[in-house]
Amino acid sequence: MSKNPKIKKADLLNRDDIWNIVSDVLIEFGYSSENKIAYEAFIVLQYYSEMESGGHESLLRWNSDHIEEVGITRYLEEVIDVLEKIDAHKYAKIEKMYGEELWKLYTALEKNEIHENEFYSVIEKANGEYYNLNGKLRELIETYFVMIHTDLIEVVDD
């Protein structure tokens, strides 16, 4: 018997339905590492959500507790691995190029060790590259969610 939430097949009529339900389930899982698929899916959903709402600054700010817990190297490895797994190679390249530097600048700025211009000049470059990809990440994540949704939810007939 599955511990996953039960969702009626009638509530999964299209990709948007699957996106919404999987997103809701992932928020419940959070950074729980008990379910590897849920953990990876949450990481990429969190990445996408924060990047779309405020770019790399938002990503770092809202994930700083988790990043401090696991370390920037591991966090970036996890994000990059999932991005590559879903064929978001151009997004992974951005994180490889800027991720560690942005974290160092972010933490230095938080400690008032640097002037904010130093941080924001790199943020602008990284965000510019992300937004130049024209939102293709949403499609890639949606396809990924369609592939994995039955690993996260139990689809029932009624």
Backbone as CSV, one residue per row, in Angstrom:
resi,resn,N_x,N_y,N_z,CA_x,CA_y,CA_z,C_x,C_y,C_z
1,MET,0.836,-1.180,0.000,0.000,0.000,0.000,0.883,1.247,0.000
2,SER,0.532,2.206,-0.819,1.324,3.412,-0.998,1.085,4.433,0.114
3,LYS,2.151,5.102,0.535,2.041,6.205,1.480,1.783,7.516,0.742
4,ASN,1.869,7.473,-0.582,1.680,8.672,-1.382,0.220,9.106,-1.375
5,PRO,-0.018,10.410,-1.526,-1.407,10.891,-1.569,-2.158,10.275,-2.742
6,LYS,-3.444,10.040,-2.526,-4.295,9.487,-3.588,-4.966,10.633,-4.324
7,ILE,-4.862,10.575,-5.643,-5.458,11.601,-6.502,-6.315,10.896,-7.539
8,LYS,-7.511,11.428,-7.737,-8.422,10.848,-8.726,-7.892,11.091,-10.135
9,LYS,-8.022,10.056,-10.957,-7.602,10.152,-12.353,-8.292,11.340,-13.038
10,ALA,-9.538,11.601,-12.664,-10.300,12.702,-13.253,-9.695,14.071,-12.917
11,ASP,-8.855,14.126,-11.878,-8.207,15.384,-11.506,-6.869,15.580,-12.223
12,LEU,-6.521,14.619,-13.065,-5.259,14.677,-13.802,-5.528,14.651,-15.308
13,LEU,-6.273,15.609,-15.778,-6.697,15.603,-17.171,-5.641,16.117,-18.149
14,ASN,-4.709,16.944,-17.653,-3.709,17.506,-18.559,-2.417,17.803,-17.808
15,ARG,-1.445,18.301,-18.523,-0.121,18.582,-17.954,-0.186,19.636,-16.844
16,ASP,-1.061,20.628,-17.012,-1.210,21.652,-15.966,-1.731,21.049,-14.672
17,ASP,-2.671,20.122,-14.782,-3.187,19.440,-13.587,-2.063,18.688,-12.876
18,ILE,-1.263,17.985,-13.664,-0.153,17.221,-13.091,0.851,18.175,-12.444
19,TRP,1.181,19.283,-13.128,2.099,20.286,-12.570,1.594,20.759,-11.206
20,ASN,0.319,21.130,-11.148,-0.246,21.683,-9.914,-0.256,20.670,-8.773
21,ILE,-0.668,19.455,-9.066,-0.752,18.434,-8.018,0.649,18.018,-7.554
22,VAL,1.550,17.798,-8.492,2.916,17.424,-8.122,3.564,18.556,-7.315
23,SER,3.363,19.794,-7.728,3.913,20.930,-6.980,3.400,20.943,-5.548
24,ASP,2.102,20.730,-5.378,1.517,20.697,-4.030,2.117,19.576,-3.186
25,VAL,2.276,18.408,-3.783,2.846,17.265,-3.066,4.304,17.550,-2.687
26,LEU,5.044,18.157,-3.593,6.458,18.436,-3.333,6.635,19.445,-2.208
27,ILE,5.758,20.403,-2.128,5.828,21.387,-1.044,5.675,20.687,0.302
28,GLU,4.830,19.652,0.337,4.670,18.867,1.571,5.952,18.102,1.914
29,PHE,6.626,17.572,0.887,7.874,16.836,1.101,8.988,17.773,1.539
30,GLY,9.083,18.943,0.906,10.163,19.878,1.206,11.505,19.263,0.886
31,TYR,12.502,19.588,1.685,13.845,19.062,1.461,14.044,17.693,2.094
32,SER,12.950,16.962,2.299,13.053,15.620,2.853,13.844,14.743,1.888
33,SER,14.838,14.072,2.406,15.647,13.223,1.533,15.225,11.761,1.601
34,GLU,14.120,11.481,2.270,13.652,10.100,2.386,13.217,9.531,1.040
35,ASN,12.637,10.369,0.200,12.189,9.951,-1.116,13.058,10.674,-2.142
36,LYS,13.973,9.947,-2.770,14.947,10.559,-3.688,14.271,11.284,-4.840
37,ILE,13.243,10.713,-5.407,12.554,11.342,-6.530,11.900,12.643,-6.081
38,ALA,11.246,12.617,-4.941,10.602,13.827,-4.419,11.648,14.891,-4.095
39,TYR,12.765,14.479,-3.543,13.838,15.416,-3.185,14.368,16.116,-4.430
40,GLU,14.668,15.342,-5.455,15.178,15.931,-6.700,14.143,16.842,-7.344
41,ALA,12.901,16.387,-7.367,11.845,17.191,-7.971,11.625,18.483,-7.184
42,PHE,11.708,18.401,-5.861,11.555,19.601,-5.037,12.689,20.583,-5.312
43,ILE,13.909,20.070,-5.425,15.058,20.936,-5.695,14.856,21.712,-6.986
44,VAL,14.440,21.033,-8.031,14.291,21.721,-9.314,13.071,22.647,-9.304
45,LEU,12.009,22.264,-8.609,10.846,23.147,-8.490,11.216,24.395,-7.692
46,GLN,11.937,24.216,-6.609,12.366,25.340,-5.770,13.274,26.267,-6.568
47,TYR,14.194,25.685,-7.313,15.098,26.457,-8.167,14.287,27.300,-9.147
48,TYR,13.393,26.651,-9.861,12.568,27.340,-10.857,11.726,28.440,-10.207
49,SER,11.061,28.133,-9.118,10.167,29.089,-8.461,10.922,30.330,-8.003
50,GLU,12.055,30.126,-7.372,12.824,31.272,-6.882,13.441,32.070,-8.025
51,MET,13.904,31.382,-9.048,14.480,32.096,-10.189,13.411,32.925,-10.896
52,GLU,12.219,32.393,-11.006,11.147,33.133,-11.678,10.622,34.279,-10.820
53,SER,10.719,34.156,-9.508,10.170,35.214,-8.654,11.174,36.327,-8.362
54,GLY,12.469,36.030,-8.400,13.419,37.087,-8.068,14.843,36.795,-8.478
55,GLY,15.043,35.820,-9.334,16.377,35.517,-9.821,17.279,34.898,-8.763
56,HIS,18.564,34.979,-9.017,19.541,34.335,-8.137,19.538,34.902,-6.724
57,GLU,19.247,36.181,-6.577,19.195,36.738,-5.230,18.097,36.059,-4.417
58,SER,16.944,35.882,-5.016,15.832,35.194,-4.351,16.196,33.736,-4.072
59,LEU,16.814,33.086,-5.036,17.235,31.692,-4.871,18.152,31.538,-3.661
60,LEU,19.124,32.407,-3.554,20.074,32.328,-2.447,19.420,32.693,-1.117
61,ARG,18.631,33.741,-1.127,17.995,34.204,0.109,17.058,33.140,0.681
62,TRP,16.190,32.590,-0.140,15.167,31.668,0.357,15.673,30.252,0.569
63,ASN,16.863,29.955,0.053,17.449,28.630,0.255,18.688,28.680,1.134
64,SER,18.979,29.824,1.719,20.228,29.982,2.463,20.347,29.006,3.634
65,ASP,19.255,28.737,4.344,19.335,27.784,5.461,19.740,26.400,4.963
66,HIS,19.108,25.965,3.889,19.431,24.648,3.328,20.870,24.633,2.795
67,ILE,21.264,25.699,2.113,22.625,25.765,1.563,23.647,25.726,2.692
68,GLU,23.392,26.469,3.765,24.315,26.446,4.905,24.378,25.058,5.540
69,GLU,23.248,24.363,5.548,23.190,23.026,6.151,23.998,22.003,5.355
70,VAL,23.822,22.011,4.016,24.480,20.991,3.191,25.781,21.476,2.568
71,GLY,25.990,22.779,2.542,27.175,23.361,1.907,26.886,23.721,0.460
72,ILE,27.527,24.774,-0.006,27.265,25.263,-1.366,27.683,24.242,-2.420
73,THR,28.763,23.519,-2.173,29.232,22.541,-3.165,28.174,21.458,-3.384
74,ARG,27.690,20.896,-2.297,26.672,19.839,-2.423,25.376,20.396,-3.007
75,TYR,24.955,21.570,-2.549,23.725,22.168,-3.069,23.818,22.351,-4.585
76,LEU,24.916,22.927,-5.045,25.076,23.141,-6.487,25.143,21.822,-7.236
77,GLU,25.828,20.828,-6.676,25.865,19.508,-7.314,24.459,18.961,-7.493
78,GLU,23.639,19.090,-6.452,22.263,18.571,-6.518,21.441,19.322,-7.560
79,VAL,21.510,20.636,-7.545,20.747,21.438,-8.522,21.207,21.113,-9.936
80,ILE,22.516,21.114,-10.143,23.065,20.858,-11.477,22.729,19.444,-11.943
81,ASP,22.843,18.463,-11.059,22.509,17.080,-11.428,21.059,16.964,-11.895
82,VAL,20.142,17.586,-11.167,18.732,17.486,-11.552,18.486,18.258,-12.844
83,LEU,19.073,19.431,-12.983,18.905,20.188,-14.230,19.405,19.373,-15.421
84,GLU,20.533,18.725,-15.263,21.053,17.901,-16.358,20.179,16.677,-16.592
85,LYS,19.653,16.111,-15.534,18.781,14.936,-15.645,17.535,15.243,-16.487
86,ILE,17.037,16.467,-16.390,15.818,16.830,-17.135,16.143,17.548,-18.450
87,ASP,17.402,17.462,-18.869,17.882,18.056,-20.120,17.888,19.585,-20.113
88,ALA,18.040,20.172,-18.945,18.152,21.627,-18.820,19.636,21.997,-18.733
89,HIS,20.387,21.572,-19.723,21.841,21.703,-19.704,22.308,23.165,-19.707
90,LYS,21.574,24.009,-20.411,21.973,25.423,-20.451,21.776,26.083,-19.091
91,TYR,20.762,25.665,-18.362,20.537,26.190,-17.009,21.621,25.665,-16.059
92,ALA,21.967,24.401,-16.220,23.019,23.812,-15.392,24.347,24.539,-15.619
93,LYS,24.612,24.901,-16.857,25.845,25.608,-17.189,25.923,26.952,-16.456
94,ILE,24.804,27.642,-16.351,24.764,28.922,-15.632,25.146,28.716,-14.176
95,GLU,24.592,27.674,-13.563,24.886,27.421,-12.147,26.328,26.975,-11.951
96,LYS,26.859,26.222,-12.906,28.272,25.833,-12.835,29.164,27.073,-12.904
97,MET,28.780,27.997,-13.768,29.593,29.180,-13.993,29.513,30.188,-12.834
98,TYR,28.316,30.393,-12.292,28.123,31.487,-11.336,27.779,31.058,-9.905
99,GLY,27.303,29.845,-9.715,26.744,29.448,-8.429,27.627,29.675,-7.225
100,GLU,28.841,29.162,-7.272,29.728,29.278,-6.115,30.138,30.732,-5.866
101,GLU,30.455,31.436,-6.939,30.842,32.848,-6.808,29.702,33.670,-6.217
102,LEU,28.484,33.421,-6.686,27.329,34.159,-6.160,27.127,33.891,-4.675
103,TRP,27.300,32.642,-4.262,27.128,32.317,-2.845,28.183,33.032,-1.998
104,LYS,29.427,33.026,-2.468,30.492,33.711,-1.729,30.196,35.208,-1.621
105,LEU,29.760,35.802,-2.722,29.427,37.227,-2.712,28.203,37.494,-1.838
106,TYR,27.226,36.617,-1.901,26.010,36.771,-1.088,26.352,36.749,0.402
107,THR,27.142,35.774,0.814,27.493,35.687,2.240,28.375,36.858,2.660
108,ALA,29.264,37.302,1.779,30.100,38.468,2.089,29.241,39.728,2.215
109,LEU,28.264,39.863,1.347,27.357,41.018,1.414,26.544,40.986,2.703
110,GLU,26.069,39.812,3.078,25.295,39.672,4.316,26.119,40.079,5.537
111,LYS,27.438,39.902,5.458,28.334,40.261,6.569,28.905,41.673,6.400
112,ASN,28.410,42.398,5.385,28.901,43.754,5.077,30.398,43.786,4.776
113,GLU,30.898,42.730,4.160,32.317,42.653,3.814,32.616,43.195,2.417
114,ILE,31.552,43.353,1.605,31.712,43.899,0.251,30.623,44.929,0.006
115,HIS,30.828,45.727,-1.021,29.807,46.684,-1.442,28.796,45.941,-2.313
116,GLU,27.551,46.321,-2.209,26.492,45.587,-2.932,26.683,45.601,-4.447
117,ASN,27.352,46.599,-4.999,27.579,46.641,-6.457,28.355,45.424,-6.939
118,GLU,29.278,44.957,-6.122,30.080,43.785,-6.467,29.182,42.554,-6.644
119,PHE,28.242,42.395,-5.738,27.289,41.283,-5.781,26.336,41.435,-6.965
120,TYR,25.758,42.627,-7.101,24.727,42.807,-8.126,25.273,42.791,-9.548
121,SER,26.542,43.100,-9.739,27.083,43.021,-11.099,27.128,41.563,-11.569
122,VAL,27.439,40.642,-10.672,27.473,39.218,-11.034,26.040,38.682,-11.137
123,ILE,25.165,39.116,-10.237,23.748,38.718,-10.290,23.153,39.076,-11.656
124,GLU,23.436,40.291,-12.122,22.895,40.739,-13.412,23.342,39.835,-14.552
125,LYS,24.601,39.437,-14.541,25.104,38.540,-15.593,24.401,37.183,-15.533
126,ALA,24.367,36.596,-14.337,23.771,35.264,-14.185,22.278,35.295,-14.504
127,ASN,21.578,36.278,-13.982,20.143,36.384,-14.260,19.891,36.644,-15.741
128,GLY,20.714,37.465,-16.347,20.563,37.747,-17.773,20.657,36.480,-18.606
129,GLU,21.627,35.639,-18.285,21.767,34.373,-19.020,20.556,33.473,-18.787
130,TYR,20.067,33.438,-17.558,18.881,32.621,-17.243,17.675,33.106,-18.049
131,TYR,17.407,34.389,-17.997,16.210,34.918,-18.662,16.328,34.908,-20.185
132,ASN,17.543,34.891,-20.712,17.730,34.783,-22.160,17.312,33.421,-22.701
133,LEU,17.118,32.454,-21.808,16.693,31.120,-22.246,15.167,31.053,-22.437
134,ASN,14.495,32.156,-22.214,13.065,32.328,-22.544,12.124,31.311,-21.912
135,GLY,12.345,30.979,-20.664,11.389,30.163,-19.929,11.276,28.720,-20.351
136,LYS,12.269,28.191,-21.022,12.213,26.789,-21.463,12.232,25.814,-20.286
137,LEU,12.707,26.283,-19.138,12.798,25.407,-17.974,11.424,24.914,-17.536
138,ARG,10.419,25.748,-17.619,9.060,25.345,-17.227,8.635,24.104,-18.016
139,GLU,8.854,24.114,-19.310,8.482,22.971,-20.159,9.234,21.708,-19.759
140,LEU,10.521,21.858,-19.495,11.342,20.701,-19.124,10.897,20.117,-17.783
141,ILE,10.595,20.984,-16.836,10.125,20.504,-15.531,8.754,19.862,-15.671
142,GLU,7.903,20.458,-16.468,6.566,19.898,-16.672,6.659,18.484,-17.254
143,THR,7.515,18.291,-18.233,7.714,16.969,-18.830,8.234,15.992,-17.774
144,TYR,9.156,16.449,-16.953,9.710,15.636,-15.865,8.602,15.249,-14.878
145,PHE,7.768,16.199,-14.506,6.668,15.912,-13.580,5.698,14.893,-14.168
146,VAL,5.422,14.979,-15.452,4.541,13.999,-16.099,5.171,12.608,-16.000
147,MET,6.483,12.536,-16.170,7.179,11.243,-16.097,7.164,10.656,-14.691
148,ILE,7.281,11.491,-13.666,7.458,10.972,-12.305,6.211,11.046,-11.435
149,HIS,5.131,11.621,-11.923,3.993,11.881,-11.028,3.457,10.625,-10.342
150,THR,3.516,9.486,-11.015,3.003,8.276,-10.379,3.960,7.721,-9.318
151,ASP,5.177,8.254,-9.256,6.096,7.905,-8.169,5.809,8.733,-6.912
152,LEU,5.057,9.811,-7.082,4.789,10.726,-5.974,3.348,10.695,-5.495
153,ILE,2.468,10.276,-6.376,1.039,10.199,-6.026,0.474,8.856,-6.483
154,GLU,-0.563,8.430,-5.812,-1.270,7.215,-6.228,-2.504,7.664,-6.998
155,VAL,-2.576,7.286,-8.258,-3.709,7.663,-9.098,-4.798,6.604,-8.917
156,VAL,-5.991,7.061,-8.519,-7.110,6.152,-8.291,-8.249,6.480,-9.246
157,ASP,-9.108,5.489,-9.490,-10.192,5.675,-10.457,-11.336,6.568,-9.951
158,ASP,-11.676,6.505,-8.666,-12.743,7.397,-8.234,-12.243,8.353,-7.271
